[in-house]
């Protein structure tokens, strides 16, 4: 099919602001962009040579249609662009994958008895999030420190079930045991408030508050309580001495560093809360579409439009962008208060920008080092397997089943030597009944190759878990799909006894046997093991789900109809197992008597059971 004809299309495009969606032959949205003047912006693409290298040229070579949405204002275009990117997740737009996986601290204030936990995902669940922490060890040190000062509960239950006897943490002085009614709600919420003050950087405010309470306790002759408060104050004062104050004011700021090296861009964000650095986050963009100004604007809009993302009073940028006033207005509306976007030229704020730029440059240096190591490894793989090209994208397929039941195909993907978890896929088996691994693999590969041809996204190397037989299935599936290249195939099999791992390639009679410590072999084993882990994880979930479903139907009075009612109302088998008697009884057609029976059955409470509380 010929490339998109801009010459014929451009005269039909409006000069007004709006959004454009670039689509592939299959109708997939490849890129979403906005423009102050749609025709002028799109005409700039017509001047790009599609034969050149680079992501923009690659994008244009796949475009077969462009959809236009005209808006009243530039701001409307900005908001609509953000919404459409969230909806379609186009592969050529900026995707903010962390250069590292930074942890966050989460205070579950939406729960009746809040907890302090570590997480790596920020979702809109009503909890308070803090971070990210660039150092996991520093984050765990913070958790230990806060747990020692303010012993909140550590159990994982969202809805705390009452217990007769508290856990070991309470006996060790690490939990106030709200489950056993050892602490009042007001006192517990007071501790939660103290934790929030520390994480917000308001240590000095907390010290003043604790000092006031200590004096009150001493006057009331509650000397043990006063001593406990004194110890907390001393600990907080030591922490205050260690904190690095980088700004004299008490503002919350995000400082963005930007660095470019060839086609690659790194962005680093420093989070400053009350004048103190509280964390950082970095992103690496391999070849973003657009100018530095456009990339910076898209990073800002992507980052702050994420659900639950904290918006500071001020955002410092290394250079001005044409959309800064629009962004500031939009972000202010999201926050419900003024958000200033500033590009400082002198003073202390320039020093903060220099620090952020240094962090961004460091991301590029670290990435270049990793890419250098990957190039050496990729050359080793190419030589060991006699591949035609370097295997930049490697996928591995594993089939897992239990006697032919609950069969699952799991496909993992590594790009440039690193896991690409957004490309992982699970495949249900639809056409094979009974334990036939070869037929299952053929079904999954046929679907994978069909999707790859449609999206023009095939791996450089597809690895199958198995020997000659599995490799033969993969070769046949590829031939039936009409694929002639550039995807290459290999099998990896763990042989019995002391023979170790063997690698199989099409057209080669004998297996390839590499040294046990070969980096190429160890890397392929790592990919195979990841595919196995990914498959087993889903397999266990399916088995648990089936076990619970059969357990439900063993309860007198619960058949297929009532099981489906419970599922429709509560959403999942896991949620049914976690539900209280009252929640079960609220489901239409269940009632209080049957709800009590279901709860007792699921919790093994028939006189010899274990969890006698919390209904």
Secondary structure, DSSP 8 states (H G I E B T S, - for coil): -----HHHHHTTS-SS-EEEEEE-TT--EEEEEEESSHHHHHHHHHTS-TTS-SHHHHHHHH--EEEEEE-SSHHHHHHHHHHHHHHH--TTS----BSS--EEEEE-TTSSS--EEEES---SSS-EEEEEES-HHHHHHHHHHHHHHS-------SS----SS--HHHHTTS---GGGT-S-HHHHHHHHHHHHHHHTT-HHHHHHHHHHHHHHHHHTT-HHHHHHHHHHHHHHHHHHHHS-B--SS---EEEEEEEEETTEEEEEEEEEETTEEEEEEEEEESS-SS-HHHHHHHHHHHHHTSTT----SEEE-SS--TTHHHHHHHHHHHHTS--EEE---SSHHHHHHHHHHHHHHHHHHHHHHHHHHHHHHHHHHHHHHT-SS--SEEEEEEEEEETTEEEEEEEEEEETTEE-GGG-EEEE--S--SS-HHHHHHHHHHHHHHHHHHHT---SEEEEESSHHHHHHHHHHHHHHT--SS-EEEEEEE-STT--EEEE-TT-SS-B---TT-HHHHHHHHHHHHHHHHHHHHHHHHHHHHHHHHHHHTSTT--HHHHHHHHHHH-SHHHHHH--HHHHHTSTTTHHHHHHHHHHHHTT-SSS-S-----
